[in-house]
Amino acid sequence: MKKVIINCFAILFFIQISHSQSVQFGIKAGANYANVTGSKINTNAIVNYHAGIVAKIGLTKGLSFQPELLYTTQGASYETALADYKNELGYIVIPAMLQIHLSKSITLDMGPQVGFLLNEKNNFDVQKSNTFDASANAGLGLKITNSIFAQARYCVGLTKLQPNSDIKNNVVQLSLGILF
């Protein structure tokens, strides 16, 4: 995990050198509406949060790249005949979003995301979750001012949460951010 994070920062550094006029750094935070697919038990979404750092790198007039490093909580609550249980998973995620500028203030965002499990508050499953998670993301961005932005994103899980199940993460994210 250290190598992946170090490599991402190294790539950001070299891109910044080559495009020094078109790189901005910032922070973002927001709410997650998370659930899982593939469960044989009824699940309900849980509301949690995400927060972290972003970089916006201008590639061309209508295209930019936004790598991020976020802490995010995902999971679901499970309904059984006896009780309801909540499974919260805390990840460090690295989304790599390509932004297509539809207008001066609206972007179409899409790209992959990798995540590394840091902690698990698991009141239900006896199996531990996999420590790696991959997703495909798509959403919209709104430039409110030159430095303030809002984003809505849907993250579709591509990897199984547990070795012997078909359960995958799915998350809707709403974010606000500031670029410096």
C-alpha positions as a Markdown table, in Angstrom:
| # | Residue | x | y | z |
|---|---|---|---|---|
| 1 | Met | 0.0 | 0.0 | 0.0 |
| 2 | Lys | 2.9 | 2.4 | 0.8 |
| 3 | Lys | 4.3 | 1.8 | -2.7 |
| 4 | Val | 1.0 | 2.7 | -4.4 |
| 5 | Ile | 0.6 | 5.9 | -2.4 |
| 6 | Ile | 4.2 | 6.9 | -3.0 |
| 7 | Asn | 3.9 | 6.2 | -6.7 |
| 8 | Cys | 0.7 | 8.3 | -6.9 |
| 9 | Phe | 2.4 | 11.3 | -5.2 |
| 10 | Ala | 5.5 | 10.9 | -7.5 |
| 11 | Ile | 3.3 | 10.9 | -10.6 |
| 12 | Leu | 1.5 | 14.0 | -9.3 |
| 13 | Phe | 4.9 | 15.7 | -8.6 |
| 14 | Phe | 6.1 | 15.0 | -12.2 |
| 15 | Ile | 2.9 | 16.1 | -13.7 |
| 16 | Gln | 3.0 | 19.3 | -11.7 |
| 17 | Ile | 6.4 | 20.1 | -13.0 |
| 18 | Ser | 5.4 | 19.6 | -16.6 |
| 19 | His | 2.1 | 21.6 | -16.2 |
| 20 | Ser | 2.9 | 24.0 | -13.4 |
| 21 | Gln | 0.4 | 26.6 | -14.5 |
| 22 | Ser | -2.5 | 24.2 | -14.6 |
| 23 | Val | -2.3 | 22.3 | -11.4 |
| 24 | Gln | -4.4 | 23.1 | -8.3 |
| 25 | Phe | -4.5 | 21.2 | -5.0 |
| 26 | Gly | -7.4 | 21.2 | -2.5 |
| 27 | Ile | -9.5 | 19.3 | 0.0 |
| 28 | Lys | -12.9 | 17.8 | -0.3 |
| 29 | Ala | -15.4 | 16.1 | 2.1 |
| 30 | Gly | -18.9 | 14.8 | 1.9 |
| 31 | Ala | -21.6 | 12.2 | 2.6 |
| 32 | Asn | -21.7 | 8.6 | 1.4 |
| 33 | Tyr | -24.9 | 6.7 | 0.8 |
| 34 | Ala | -23.4 | 3.1 | 0.8 |
| 35 | Asn | -24.9 | -0.3 | 0.2 |
| 36 | Val | -23.9 | -3.7 | -1.1 |
| 37 | Thr | -25.1 | -5.8 | -4.0 |
| 38 | Gly | -25.0 | -9.6 | -4.2 |
| 39 | Ser | -26.1 | -10.3 | -0.7 |
| 40 | Lys | -28.5 | -13.2 | 0.0 |
| 41 | Ile | -29.8 | -11.3 | 3.1 |
| 42 | Asn | -31.8 | -8.0 | 2.8 |
| 43 | Thr | -29.6 | -5.0 | 3.2 |
| 44 | Asn | -30.2 | -1.3 | 3.8 |
| 45 | Ala | -28.0 | 1.6 | 2.9 |
| 46 | Ile | -26.0 | 3.4 | 5.5 |
| 47 | Val | -25.0 | 7.1 | 5.5 |
| 48 | Asn | -21.4 | 7.9 | 6.3 |
| 49 | Tyr | -18.7 | 10.2 | 5.1 |
| 50 | His | -15.5 | 10.7 | 3.1 |
| 51 | Ala | -12.8 | 13.3 | 3.2 |
| 52 | Gly | -9.3 | 13.9 | 1.8 |
| 53 | Ile | -7.1 | 15.8 | -0.7 |
| 54 | Val | -7.5 | 16.3 | -4.4 |
| 55 | Ala | -5.4 | 17.7 | -7.3 |
| 56 | Lys | -6.8 | 19.1 | -10.5 |
| 57 | Ile | -4.5 | 18.9 | -13.4 |
| 58 | Gly | -5.5 | 20.7 | -16.7 |
| 59 | Leu | -4.7 | 18.5 | -19.7 |
| 60 | Thr | -6.4 | 20.4 | -22.5 |
| 61 | Lys | -9.0 | 23.2 | -22.8 |
| 62 | Gly | -11.9 | 20.7 | -22.3 |
| 63 | Leu | -10.2 | 18.0 | -20.3 |
| 64 | Ser | -8.6 | 17.6 | -16.9 |
| 65 | Phe | -7.4 | 14.9 | -14.5 |
| 66 | Gln | -8.4 | 14.8 | -10.8 |
| 67 | Pro | -6.5 | 12.3 | -8.7 |
| 68 | Glu | -7.6 | 12.0 | -5.1 |
| 69 | Leu | -6.6 | 10.5 | -1.8 |
| 70 | Leu | -9.6 | 10.0 | 0.5 |
| 71 | Tyr | -10.7 | 8.2 | 3.6 |
| 72 | Thr | -14.1 | 6.8 | 3.1 |
| 73 | Thr | -16.6 | 4.6 | 5.1 |
| 74 | Gln | -18.8 | 2.1 | 3.2 |
| 75 | Gly | -20.8 | -1.0 | 4.0 |
| 76 | Ala | -24.4 | -1.7 | 4.7 |
| 77 | Ser | -26.9 | -2.8 | 7.4 |
| 78 | Tyr | -28.2 | -6.3 | 7.2 |
| 79 | Glu | -31.8 | -7.4 | 8.2 |
| 80 | Thr | -32.2 | -10.9 | 9.7 |
| 81 | Ala | -35.1 | -12.5 | 11.5 |
| 82 | Leu | -33.4 | -11.9 | 14.9 |
| 83 | Ala | -32.0 | -8.4 | 14.5 |
| 84 | Asp | -30.4 | -5.8 | 12.3 |
| 85 | Tyr | -26.6 | -5.6 | 12.0 |
| 86 | Lys | -24.4 | -2.9 | 10.7 |
| 87 | Asn | -21.1 | -3.5 | 8.8 |
| 88 | Glu | -18.9 | -0.4 | 8.4 |
| 89 | Leu | -15.7 | -0.6 | 6.3 |
| 90 | Gly | -13.1 | 2.2 | 6.5 |
| 91 | Tyr | -11.0 | 2.6 | 3.3 |
| 92 | Ile | -8.2 | 4.7 | 2.0 |
| 93 | Val | -9.2 | 5.1 | -1.6 |
| 94 | Ile | -7.4 | 6.6 | -4.6 |
| 95 | Pro | -9.8 | 7.7 | -7.4 |
| 96 | Ala | -8.3 | 8.7 | -10.7 |
| 97 | Met | -11.0 | 10.8 | -12.4 |
| 98 | Leu | -10.9 | 12.1 | -15.9 |
| 99 | Gln | -13.0 | 15.2 | -16.2 |
| 100 | Ile | -14.7 | 16.2 | -19.4 |
| 101 | His | -15.8 | 19.9 | -19.3 |
| 102 | Leu | -19.3 | 20.1 | -20.7 |
| 103 | Ser | -19.5 | 23.8 | -20.0 |
| 104 | Lys | -17.5 | 26.4 | -18.0 |
| 105 | Ser | -19.0 | 25.1 | -14.7 |
| 106 | Ile | -20.1 | 21.5 | -15.3 |
| 107 | Thr | -17.9 | 18.4 | -15.7 |
| 108 | Leu | -18.6 | 14.8 | -16.5 |
| 109 | Asp | -16.2 | 12.7 | -14.2 |
| 110 | Met | -15.3 | 9.1 | -14.7 |
| 111 | Gly | -12.5 | 6.8 | -13.8 |
| 112 | Pro | -11.2 | 3.9 | -11.7 |
| 113 | Gln | -10.7 | 3.7 | -8.0 |
| 114 | Val | -8.6 | 1.5 | -5.8 |
| 115 | Gly | -9.2 | 1.1 | -2.0 |
| 116 | Phe | -7.3 | -0.4 | 0.9 |
| 117 | Leu | -9.3 | -1.5 | 4.0 |
| 118 | Leu | -8.0 | 0.1 | 7.2 |
| 119 | Asn | -10.7 | -0.9 | 9.7 |
| 120 | Glu | -13.9 | -2.9 | 9.9 |
| 121 | Lys | -16.8 | -2.5 | 12.4 |
| 122 | Asn | -18.5 | -5.8 | 11.7 |
| 123 | Asn | -21.4 | -6.8 | 13.8 |
| 124 | Phe | -22.7 | -9.6 | 11.5 |
| 125 | Asp | -20.4 | -11.5 | 9.2 |
| 126 | Val | -18.0 | -14.1 | 10.6 |
| 127 | Gln | -15.7 | -13.7 | 7.6 |
| 128 | Lys | -13.3 | -10.8 | 7.4 |
| 129 | Ser | -13.5 | -8.6 | 4.4 |
| 130 | Asn | -10.8 | -8.5 | 1.6 |
| 131 | Thr | -8.3 | -5.7 | 2.2 |
| 132 | Phe | -8.4 | -4.5 | -1.5 |
| 133 | Asp | -11.3 | -3.0 | -3.2 |
| 134 | Ala | -11.6 | -1.7 | -6.8 |
| 135 | Ser | -14.5 | 0.4 | -8.2 |
| 136 | Ala | -15.5 | 2.2 | -11.4 |
| 137 | Asn | -16.7 | 5.7 | -10.8 |
| 138 | Ala | -18.9 | 8.2 | -12.7 |
| 139 | Gly | -20.5 | 11.5 | -11.8 |
| 140 | Leu | -20.9 | 15.2 | -12.3 |
| 141 | Gly | -19.0 | 18.1 | -11.0 |
| 142 | Leu | -20.1 | 21.7 | -10.6 |
| 143 | Lys | -17.7 | 24.6 | -10.4 |
| 144 | Ile | -19.5 | 27.1 | -8.0 |
| 145 | Thr | -16.6 | 29.7 | -7.9 |
| 146 | Asn | -13.0 | 29.6 | -9.1 |
| 147 | Ser | -12.1 | 27.6 | -6.0 |
| 148 | Ile | -15.2 | 26.0 | -4.6 |
| 149 | Phe | -16.7 | 22.9 | -6.3 |
| 150 | Ala | -19.4 | 20.3 | -5.7 |
| 151 | Gln | -19.5 | 16.7 | -7.0 |
| 152 | Ala | -22.0 | 13.9 | -7.2 |
| 153 | Arg | -20.5 | 10.4 | -7.9 |
| 154 | Tyr | -21.6 | 6.8 | -8.2 |
| 155 | Cys | -19.0 | 4.1 | -7.3 |
| 156 | Val | -19.7 | 0.6 | -8.6 |
| 157 | Gly | -17.8 | -2.1 | -6.8 |
| 158 | Leu | -15.8 | -4.4 | -9.1 |
| 159 | Thr | -14.2 | -6.7 | -6.4 |
| 160 | Lys | -15.8 | -9.0 | -3.9 |
| 161 | Leu | -15.9 | -7.9 | -0.3 |
| 162 | Gln | -15.3 | -11.4 | 1.0 |
| 163 | Pro | -13.5 | -14.4 | -0.6 |
| 164 | Asn | -16.5 | -16.7 | -0.7 |
| 165 | Ser | -19.3 | -14.3 | -1.5 |
| 166 | Asp | -20.7 | -12.2 | -4.4 |
| 167 | Ile | -21.1 | -9.0 | -2.2 |
| 168 | Lys | -19.7 | -5.8 | -3.7 |
| 169 | Asn | -19.7 | -2.2 | -2.5 |
| 170 | Asn | -21.8 | 0.5 | -4.2 |
| 171 | Val | -21.7 | 4.1 | -3.0 |
| 172 | Val | -23.3 | 7.4 | -4.0 |
| 173 | Gln | -21.1 | 10.3 | -2.9 |
| 174 | Leu | -22.0 | 14.0 | -2.5 |
| 175 | Ser | -19.0 | 16.3 | -2.0 |
| 176 | Leu | -18.0 | 19.9 | -1.5 |
| 177 | Gly | -14.4 | 21.0 | -2.0 |
| 178 | Ile | -12.0 | 23.9 | -2.1 |
| 179 | Leu | -9.1 | 24.3 | -4.5 |
| 180 | Phe | -6.1 | 26.5 | -3.5 |
